[in-house]
Amino acid sequence: MVFVFIICVAAPSCAWVDISNYKDLNLKKTPQLVELVEDSNADVEELMGLAPEKVLLKWMNFHLNKAGYEKTVANFSSDVKDGKAYAYLLNVLAPEFCNPLTLDTKDPVERAKLVLDHAERMGCKRYLSPKDITEGSTNLNLAFVAQIFHERNGLSTDSKKISFAERMTDDVQISREERCFRLWINSLGIESYVNNVFEDVRTGWILLEVLDKVAPGSVNWKHASKPPIKFPFRKVENCNQVVKIGRQLKFSVVNLGGNDIVQGNKKLIVGNLSLSLFFLYNFLINLICFTSIKEFSFVLHFYYYL
Ligand SMILES: *[C@@H]1O[C@H](CO)[C@@H](O)[C@H](O)[C@H]1NC(C)=O
């Protein structure tokens, strides 16, 4: 969504801005971006939440800092106007095409021209003029930086770091969704309190409580065991009842067995999720849909009888 918006504002003054330039600006597509932050969950999560232009600024300053450029670029207008930041950036990314005149020249327009020449030698198609740089056109400069990034990001290809980033994006994604399910379940006003959905639902008890909330009377409490549960088969029994009720409520839980919920391991099987997590997701989403559909039909009935 965000990048589409940028294209809309960036495009009018030029013939064609390659949309694909913006697609790389996230950790999923370019896990090397993790090099821009410390190896911690919080920093990676923050990076994932940044708008593409903020990622670009972070990336640009990362290289400028390495190159010894004294200033920090805070925007794509007045801060890049004189072309110096570009000269430093391109010299780091593609020193083989470096032209010493770029930094020696006193004339900003001449420097901007040399910068564009340099970028073109790197493989960037030219679609802005030296004047777009010296006048500080935010959108065109942003598009230009995105194009340079796309062409050559100069980030580490250290596979250990990258796999760390890939693992992290999955974890952050999973933990976001976990939080969402957790808030929803805790908002239902069931007796138990959920601290971590994927851990706490494994006894099946909480899901039974949730089911009883969203479909009152659906649970046979005589065949349910409340935690702490000593015998594993009691958990499976709970979970089997969860699945049975899910089927009765016409949830799409085709391949889900009670045991899938109990195991809850994070082994990668379906995409980024374990089979059991995948089914659990599916089940929880079904539950949420079921509740809101009921509320929706209640509203319909309400208006119908009004
Ligand atoms: C860009 O950032 C600099 C500080 O780095 C600031 O002085 C300048 O006013 C900003 N320009 C725009 C157009 O926001």
PDBQT file of the ligand as one rigid body, heavy atoms in Angstrom, charges set to zero:
ROOT
HETATM    1  C1  LIG A 401      15.865  18.549   5.421  1.00  0.00    +0.000 C 
HETATM    2  O1  LIG A 401      16.594  18.268   6.592  1.00  0.00    +0.000 OA
HETATM    3  C2  LIG A 401      17.464  19.329   7.029  1.00  0.00    +0.000 C 
HETATM    4  C3  LIG A 401      18.204  18.811   8.228  1.00  0.00    +0.000 C 
HETATM    5  O2  LIG A 401      19.015  17.732   7.897  1.00  0.00    +0.000 OA
HETATM    6  C4  LIG A 401      16.645  20.558   7.334  1.00  0.00    +0.000 C 
HETATM    7  O3  LIG A 401      17.500  21.628   7.702  1.00  0.00    +0.000 OA
HETATM    8  C5  LIG A 401      15.827  20.946   6.133  1.00  0.00    +0.000 C 
HETATM    9  O4  LIG A 401      14.979  22.017   6.446  1.00  0.00    +0.000 OA
HETATM   10  C6  LIG A 401      14.994  19.763   5.645  1.00  0.00    +0.000 C 
HETATM   11  N1  LIG A 401      14.342  20.152   4.408  1.00  0.00    +0.000 N 
HETATM   12  C7  LIG A 401      13.067  19.885   4.174  1.00  0.00    +0.000 C 
HETATM   13  C8  LIG A 401      12.545  20.378   2.866  1.00  0.00    +0.000 C 
HETATM   14  O5  LIG A 401      12.353  19.313   4.960  1.00  0.00    +0.000 OA
ENDROOT
TORSDOF 0
